[in-house]
Amino acid sequence: MTGVTLAVVGAGLRGLTYARRAHATGAGRVVAVAEPDPQRRAAFATEFGISPDLVHADWKDLAAAGRLADAAFVTTQDRLHTEPAVALADQGYHVLLEKPMATSEHESVLIADAADRNGIMLAVCHVLRYTPYTQALKGLLDQGRIGRLVNVQHLEPVGWWHQAHSFVRGNWRREDTSAPMLLAKSCHDIDWLIYLFGAGPSRVASFGGLSHFRAEERPEHAADRCLDCPLEPSCPYSAPRLYLGCLGDPAREFWPLSAVTAGRTEEEVLEALRTGPYGRCVYATDNDVVDHQEVTMEFADGATCSFTMSAFTPMDHRRTRLFGTHGHIEGDGRVLRVVDFRDGSEELVDTHVVAGPSAAEGHGGGDAGLTDAFLAAVSAGDPSLLRSDAAASLATHRVVWAAERARLSGTVVTL
Ligand SMILES: NC(=O)c1ccc[n+]([C@@H]2O[C@H](COP(=O)([O-])OP(=O)(O)OC[C@H]3O[C@@H](n4cnc5c(N)ncnc54)[C@H](O)[C@@H]3O)[C@@H](O)[C@H]2O)c1
């Protein structure tokens, strides 16, 4: 099998993850790349054996070269999704596009329109839809195992150090350079909940804010950087503890450490913490995204759902309780406990998820499942192998924007 040919735009952590999966299965073959960082570009070109004339420093150069592959992975940062996605769709590439689709509703509409007018497949990377766990849960609901869904409680435990890494010190810490937390992180959860309910909500409300990672919470005598701080040993958010602890573990060296430094020695990590953004005190950065948020949704049939995102947890799989007219399901990302009200029986459905919830661990099988489904869909020319298209993702992103409007205005928003 020669596999689907691929152009990768943005050879960062996500681009590498999907490209490696495509090569590992043989279902795809990377033939072109665009990446401005010279170190990342060279390493990526070498790893995938890309011909030098198809190695570009910018997505615009790749697009200017005409169509080079069957499909493209657009895995640039949040604010650089729209232009490459639209340009490549216009050239006839099928597109695997990282979430969030775009950071505004207007741009997301441009992307969905481009997919539509070119008749291409465009999948947004909602990896949770593709885990074995989700498929087992969706199967139980579709079989009517708990009757009609009446309400759902869903928790996204972001994890204290993950919040500090990505949303206080890292790439997603500010709304103006990335997006609100609900879009940058929890668009996965809103998308997933809508997938389970089988329809979008008719009304949403939301509360939340940035409660802890702010200047007012800074302990007395804390320094601006962990390496200068007398309180570092007793601080839960110590950068040296987090990042030096990654050394020697290949999964954690890939994520979160690769975001901090390409180096793999103690001295290189310490140098990055001395000079770079990841060594900053969590109470002295320029972050503004929320560290906790609730979203409440009401559906047309009166069903309701409450979603909680919190930084103040261990980093773990999402937890969900689903309340139906004939039964109850409680899931921890691995095992689903199903109680049937007709006879009081209890069944444990083990979805055999061995992978953890983090990017280092492939999001519980979601990264692999998504890549495989996208490549199979492109190879067969069959969009039904995807669990959502551009229009479906636009619809779930619209719920995210509505919830943010509700939070900021203190109102209930009707969709
Ligand atoms: N689906 C998920 O579960 C998931 C998880 C993490 C991140 N993400 C999303 O994936 C996207 C990428 O995240 P990441 O962690 O891989 O980021 P990253 O910063 O590691 O990678 C992005 C890459 O794009 C490159 N780039 C910048 N300008 C470019 C240009 N003009 N042309 C081509 N490449 C360019 C950067 O140099 C960088 O290497 C983000 O939108 C993020 O929100 C999704």
The ligand as a MOL file (V3000), in Angstrom:
LIG
                    3D

  0  0  0     0  0            999 V3000
M  V30 BEGIN CTAB
M  V30 COUNTS 44 48 0 0 0
M  V30 BEGIN ATOM
M  V30 1 N -6.5100 17.9760 19.1100 0
M  V30 2 C -5.9030 18.1120 20.2600 0
M  V30 3 O -6.1610 17.3820 21.2050 0
M  V30 4 C -4.8440 19.1760 20.4290 0
M  V30 5 C -3.9110 19.0930 21.4660 0
M  V30 6 C -2.9410 20.0850 21.5620 0
M  V30 7 C -2.9370 21.1450 20.6650 0
M  V30 8 N -3.8900 21.2170 19.6890 0 CHG=1
M  V30 9 C -3.9040 22.3200 18.7100 0
M  V30 10 O -2.9450 21.9970 17.6850 0
M  V30 11 C -2.3890 23.1950 17.1360 0
M  V30 12 C -0.8810 23.0760 17.1570 0
M  V30 13 O -0.4290 22.8510 18.4720 0
M  V30 14 P 1.0650 22.3530 18.7640 0
M  V30 15 O 1.1370 22.0680 20.2130 0
M  V30 16 O 1.4530 21.3300 17.7760 0 CHG=-1
M  V30 17 O 1.8410 23.7230 18.4650 0
M  V30 18 P 3.3600 23.9110 18.0360 0
M  V30 19 O 3.6630 25.3230 18.3430 0
M  V30 20 O 4.2010 22.8260 18.5970 0
M  V30 21 O 3.3010 23.6920 16.4470 0
M  V30 22 C 2.8540 24.6510 15.5370 0
M  V30 23 C 3.9350 24.7800 14.4730 0
M  V30 24 O 3.4730 25.6630 13.4340 0
M  V30 25 C 4.6280 26.3140 12.9470 0
M  V30 26 N 4.2960 27.5020 12.1390 0
M  V30 27 C 4.2290 28.7890 12.5530 0
M  V30 28 N 4.0210 29.5900 11.4930 0
M  V30 29 C 3.9550 28.7870 10.3880 0
M  V30 30 C 3.7840 29.0530 9.0080 0
M  V30 31 N 3.6580 30.3110 8.5390 0
M  V30 32 N 3.7600 28.0160 8.1300 0
M  V30 33 C 3.9100 26.7470 8.5880 0
M  V30 34 N 4.1090 26.4470 9.9150 0
M  V30 35 C 4.1070 27.4660 10.8040 0
M  V30 36 C 5.4070 26.6480 14.2150 0
M  V30 37 O 6.7490 26.9910 13.9540 0
M  V30 38 C 5.2380 25.3740 15.0100 0
M  V30 39 O 6.3070 24.4680 14.8430 0
M  V30 40 C -2.9520 24.3400 17.9710 0
M  V30 41 O -4.0130 24.9460 17.2810 0
M  V30 42 C -3.4590 23.6560 19.2360 0
M  V30 43 O -4.5220 24.3330 19.8700 0
M  V30 44 C -4.8100 20.2450 19.5610 0
M  V30 END ATOM
M  V30 BEGIN BOND
M  V30 1 1 1 2
M  V30 2 2 2 3
M  V30 3 1 2 4
M  V30 4 1 4 5
M  V30 5 2 4 44
M  V30 6 2 5 6
M  V30 7 1 6 7
M  V30 8 2 7 8
M  V30 9 1 8 9
M  V30 10 1 8 44
M  V30 11 1 9 10
M  V30 12 1 9 42
M  V30 13 1 10 11
M  V30 14 1 11 12
M  V30 15 1 11 40
M  V30 16 1 12 13
M  V30 17 1 13 14
M  V30 18 2 14 15
M  V30 19 1 14 16
M  V30 20 1 14 17
M  V30 21 1 17 18
M  V30 22 2 18 19
M  V30 23 1 18 20
M  V30 24 1 18 21
M  V30 25 1 21 22
M  V30 26 1 22 23
M  V30 27 1 23 24
M  V30 28 1 23 38
M  V30 29 1 24 25
M  V30 30 1 25 26
M  V30 31 1 25 36
M  V30 32 1 26 27
M  V30 33 1 26 35
M  V30 34 2 27 28
M  V30 35 1 28 29
M  V30 36 1 29 30
M  V30 37 2 29 35
M  V30 38 1 30 31
M  V30 39 2 30 32
M  V30 40 1 32 33
M  V30 41 2 33 34
M  V30 42 1 34 35
M  V30 43 1 36 37
M  V30 44 1 36 38
M  V30 45 1 38 39
M  V30 46 1 40 41
M  V30 47 1 40 42
M  V30 48 1 42 43
M  V30 END BOND
M  V30 END CTAB
M  END
